[in-house]
């Protein structure tokens, strides 16, 4: 298993180009609202801050993990493939240069609404990033301006993230395992064409496990909280392997990328291609994964999103799954508890 190291005591900005007079804050901005799992209220020691699109910041034991950094503002444009662009409708809950220290980035794929042009220019080059082999090749092939700490994972391979400054039999550790994902339908003419033209990049989901292990044993790990992040995927057969591999293993939380993204544009339906789950597929995913709780993200930030959050809420109610879903707005925080090993 690969190992990478993060150092929460290295108090450096996430970006390398802080504007003159701007100082890195010590923390995220106060949340608009804090929400909890009903059974854990009062014991939480970790949190997820929803920035917008698929960007979240997960905090636990002094560690900050950022997913799919996208910090464009309303009216900004992203490139999503040959001849395809989209305009952002919303603003992020925190600006890129107002981020506190970030220790690790999980990047599901190399797409402008997940790793925008400002992020690519600004992020510190030695910031640890875990991503797909495709994204790694782009991030590390920039002549003198490449990212220098990028790890690539294929589906169902893992990396152990060691936290510097912790030791002993209960050293804090993160285990990140890549999960399958498909932006285009499997075994289809569209998939074959995409393999030729590389218009839509390959994507991963993630199983992020927060836990501890013996500092003297690189393989020792006991999880305390397990988060499945779907990444941009459709409901495809490859996902059925996840509940098989995690049978009898609790998945505490699922962050579900929704939106029913249509390319090149929802206005061209039925000729447009759906490349992320819509409301109905989101409910199918809840039933497949059986996570204790699901939080939908990536649902209304760009013009290419065709399945709004209200559609998902209706499908959840129709399925009688209201107790399994929690909704966050940009700027909200979800508090949860990492169990002691």
C-alpha positions, 0 to 999 in steps of 0.5 A: 500500500502506498503511504504519504505524509501530511504535517498539520503543524506546517502552517502554510497557506493552501495557495502560493499567491496570497494577495498583498495584505491578506493573511491566511486565517486560522479557521474557516468562516463561521457556518451559516448553520450547523447540522448533526446526525440525530443520534450523535448530537453533542458528541461530535469531534469532526465536521464537513463544511460545504463550500459549493459544487463538490467542494467540501472541507473535512476537519478532524483532529487538527487535519483538513481535507479538501475535496474537488476545489472549485472557487469560481464565482457566479458569472465565471466560466469553466471549460468542460470539454471540446466545445463545451463550457458552462457558467457558474450560478453561485458563489463559494462559501469561502474565497480561495485566498481566504482558506485556512491551512489545507493538509490534503486534497482529494480530486475526483477528476480533472474537470474545470468544475472540480479543479478550476483555472484559478485553483490550478494557478494558485494552489501551492505546488507541494500540497498533497493531492490524491487523484486519478492517473489521468489527472496526475499526468496533467498536474505533473506535466507542466514543465517547471510549474508542475505539482510535486506531491500527486498520488494516483489511485486506480479503483479499489487501490488504497493509500495510507495517509500518515499524520506527522506529529502523532505516534504510539499505538493510536497514531492518527491515520487516514486510509483513502481507497479509490472507488469506481465511477463512470462519467459516461454509460458503460459498454456504450457507443458513447463510451467507445467514442469518448475513449477515442477523443478523450472529451470527458475525463475518467473519474474516481469516487473515494472511500475516506476512512478516519482512524488510528494505527500502530506507529510501528506497523505501517499496515495497522489501521482501525477505522472510526468513521467511513465516508463514501464520496461518489465523485461524478458518476452515473449509476453503472454496474461497476458500482455494485462491487462497492457493497460487496467489498464493504459487506458487513462494514458500516458506511457512516456517510455518503457525499453524493454528486448529483445535478443530472449534468447534461453536456453540451447543454440541458437546452439540447435535450434529448440530444444532450448526454447525462454525465452525473446522477440525477434525482432518481439515480441518487435514490438508487445510489442510497439503496445500493450503498446503504450508508447511515446518512447521505448528504447531496452535493454538486446539484445546482452550481452550473448551467449544465446541471439539469436535475435540481435539489428539489427533484431529489427531495421529492424522490427521497420523500417518494421512496420514504428515505427522509430519515437517511438524508441531510441537506446542506446549503453552501456555508453550512457545517455537518458535525459528526463523531469519529468513534474511538478504536 
